Amino acid sequence: MFGKLKEKLGSFVDKVAQTEISEKDVNRALDDLEIELLEADVAFDVVEELKERIREKLIGQKVKIGTDKRKLVEEAVEEAILEILTPGRGIDLLEEIRSKEDKPYVIAFVGFNGSGKTTTIAKLAHWLKKNGLSVVIAASDTFRAGAIEQVEEHAKRVGVKVIKHQYKSDPAAVAYDAIEHAKARGIDVVLIDTAGRNELNRNLMDEMKKIVRVTKPDLVVFVGDALAGNAIIEQARQFNEAVKIDSVILTKLDADARGGAAISISHEINAPILFVGVGQGYDDLRPFDEKWMMERIFGA
């Protein structure tokens, strides 16, 4: 899709005869692209921001004889998307964990049902272990039937311990016990699984707030399904308002050919993407690389 964006803009610039690109010409070209961007699941206000950034980079550009006009356009578009993909400060997770003096490093995971949160936690546990760190998982989803067994099965496969209570017990107490367990045994990282929320269940959202209040996590991670389209933006906003999201993990990116969610979500909540899920295996969690994402978007 974004290949089409570059093609359209490149075709437009090829027709520019004057020595300077005008605002009128850029606006005309960008207006033609708005529907395509929205169909690619880029949020409306992100589309507007992207268009504005491209305007700033192109309007007034000198077009000399022999100028590679298409390259000029490609660079403007890619720079604009890259700026939106990388808001705020990046997070070097391994460095943050290793440099924290009072272990453990606590990560709380939030997200809607069906986003792949529990599987993502197991993938991250596997990745952390491969990097020489010890991990324990808190089974703080005490609401959904089968949730504790699910996280236990994943944990068994990747070789980490799970701290659990009974169903309907206080999820914040489970997380607290996991942290105390980690402190007593010198474990580096606690990963807190929480119940999947939806917009109709305020009690679960209140429980999640309590978990964050009690455990004071070093990182709150929103796990979002890249296939959810623009719905993921509203989901992220809800959680960000409740507990302030620090970073994002996008799942099922291997099945998303559009890339709109990746472009939109970081911009909307001003939180960087930490990892992307690119398959079903435990090794299929890739640290986010904006260059890789750009290649993927422009190759789509």
N, C-alpha and C positions, 0 to 999 in steps of 0.2 A: 504493500500500500504506500509506504513512504518512498519507495522507488518511483511510484507514479507522481508523488509530490515533487520530487527533484526533476522528473522528466517534464512536468508541466511548467515549472518555474524556469527550467533550462530552455525550453522552447520559447517561452516568453522573452527571456533575455536575449536569445539569438535574434529576435526581431527588433531589439532596441537599436535604433539608428543614431540617436543623439549621444552626446559624450557623457551624459549623466543620467542615471536611472531616476525617474520621477516617482513621486508618491502615488499619483494617479495610476500609473502602470503597475506598481507593486500591489496596490489595493485591489485592482481588477483581478490580478492573478491569484491573490490570496483568497478573495471571495469565492472563486471557483473551487478552492480546495476545502472550504470549511465543512461541507457535507461529508466529504471523504474522511476527514479527521474525526468527525463525530461518529461516523459509521465504524471507525476503527476503535471505538470505545474510549476516545480521548474526551475527558470531561470538558463541558462548554467553556468554563472560565479558563481552563488550561489552553484550549484552542485559541481563545482571545489573547492570552499571554504569549503563546507561541507566535501568533501572527504579529503581535507588536514587536517582539524581539527580532523577527525576521525583517520587519519594516526598518527597524533601527539599523540593521546591518546592511541593508540593500539600498535604501533611499539615499541618493546623493553619491552613490558609488560611481567613480569615473570608469567609463567603458572605452578604453583606448583600442586603436586598431591592433589586432593581434592578441587581444586579451582572451584568455580561456574563460568565456562567460559561464559555461556550465560548471566549471570548477568553482568559480566565484559564488554561484548559487548554492552548490552543494555544501561548501564550507559555511555559508551563512545559516543554512537549515540545520546542519549537524551541530554547529556551535550553539544554536538556540535550543535544540533538544537536549544537548549535553548539559547546559546550564540548568534546565528544569529537572533533569535526572539526578543531579548532584546538589541538593540543597543543604545548607548548613555544614556542619563538620562531619567528616567521615568517621567511622568507628573501626579501629583496629582491635577486634575482639580478643585475640590472643594476647596482645600487649596489655590490654586493660585487665584481663584476668591475671596474668602473671605479675603485673605490677601492684596489684591490690595486696596490701599488707595483712588486713584482717579478713582472712578467708572465712567462709566461702564467698565466691562471686555468685550473686543470685540473679537469675533471669526468670521473669514471669511472662508467660505466653497467653495472649488473649486473641479471640477471634470468633467468628460465627460458626455455627454448626456446618459441617461438610467442607471446611476449608483445608482440611488435612493437617490440623494442628498437632495431634498426637503423633502422627507419623513423622512430622517435621521435627518434633522434639527428639524422637529416637534417632533421626538422621543427624541432628546436631550433636547428640551425645556420642554417636559413632565418630563424627568428625573431631570432636574435642579429644576423645580417647586416642585417635590416630596422631594427634598433636601432643601427646604426652600428658594430658590432664585427666584427673579423676573426677567422676561425675556421679551424682545421685539424682533421682527423679522423684518429685513430690506428686502423688496421685491426688491432686486437689479437685478433680472432677468427681465429686461424690453425688452428683445429681443424676447423670444419665446412666441407665441400666447398661451394664457391660463395659463401662468406661475404664474401671479399675483393671479388669481382666485384659482389656485391650492394651493399656499402657504396660502392664506386666509382661505380656507376650512380646511386645516390641523390645522392652528392656532386657528380657532374657536373651533375645537374638543378638543384641549388641553388647551384652555383657555388663550391664550396670544394675545397681540395686534400686528398688522402688520402696519409698516410705508410703504406707497407706493406712487408712482407718476404715471403718464401716461406711456403707452407703448412708446418706442423709446426715453424716457427721459434719462438723464445722470444717469447711475446706481451708480456712485460714489456719486452723490448728494443725492440719496435716502439713501445710507448708512450713509452719513454725517448727514442727518436730523434725522435718527434713533438714532444716538449717541447723538445728541443734545436733542432729546426727552427724552432719558434715563437719561441724566445729570439733566435735569430740574425736573424730577419726581423721582429721586433717584433709578432708576432701576438698578439691579445688572449686567445684561448680555445683550449684543446685539449680535444676530446671523444674519450674513449677507448671504443671498442666492444670488448666482451669476449664470449667464447664463452658461449652459453646453457648454463646448468647444469641438472642434474636431481639428485634425491636419491641416485641410484645412482652418480654419477660424482664421486668424491672428488678425483681427480686434477685435474679442471677447477676444482673449488673451491679447491684448493691453488694452482693457477696464478693464479686471481683474487686470492688473498691476496698472492701475490708481486707482482702488478701494483700493488696498492695500497701495498705496502711500499716498492717501488722508486720509484714516482711521487709518493707522498705527496699525493694529490689534495686540492684545496680542498673538493670536494664528492663524495660517493658517492651516486649516485641509483639507487634500485631502480625498475625499470620492470615494472609488473604489469598483467596482463590483467583488467579489471574483470569479465569474463564467467566467470572461473575460480571465482567463488564463494568459499567458505571455504578452498579450496586456496591462494588467494593469501596468506592469513594465515600459513600454515605456511611457504610459500616465503619470505616476507619475514622470518620469524623466523630461518630458516636463514642467510640472507645477513647479517642483523643480528648474529648471533652470530659470524659469520666476519670481517666487516670494518666493522661499525658503519655502518648506513645513516643518511645525513643528511637525505634527503628522498625523496619518492615521486613518480613520474609514473604515473598510471592511464591505460591505453589502452582503446579500444573502449567508452568511456563512452556514446557515442551509441547503442549497441545494448543497454545495460544499463538496464532500466526499474526496477530494484529499489533501487539505491543502497547496498546493504548493505556492499559492499567498501569504498566511500569512507568510510563511518562507522567500519568496523572497523579498517582497516589503520593509520591514524594513531595510534589509541589503543593498538593492540597493540605497536607498536615505538617509540612516542613520537617520530615523525618527521612533519613537515608534508608535505602534498601540495603539490607545486610547480606542476605542470601537469596538465591532463587532455586526452586525445586524444578529439576529437569528430567524426572523419571521416577520410577517406583522403587528402585533399589536404595539401600542405605547410603551408598556412595553418590547418589544423585542429588546432592545438595551442593550448589556451586556458590562460593563467595562472590558477591556481586561485583562485576567489573563493567564499568560504564562503556569501555571500549568494545567489549564483547557484545553488550546490549546494542550499541550503535550498529555494529556489523550485522547483528541479527535483525534489527529493525530495517535497515537499508537493504538487507538481502531478501526481505519478505516480499 
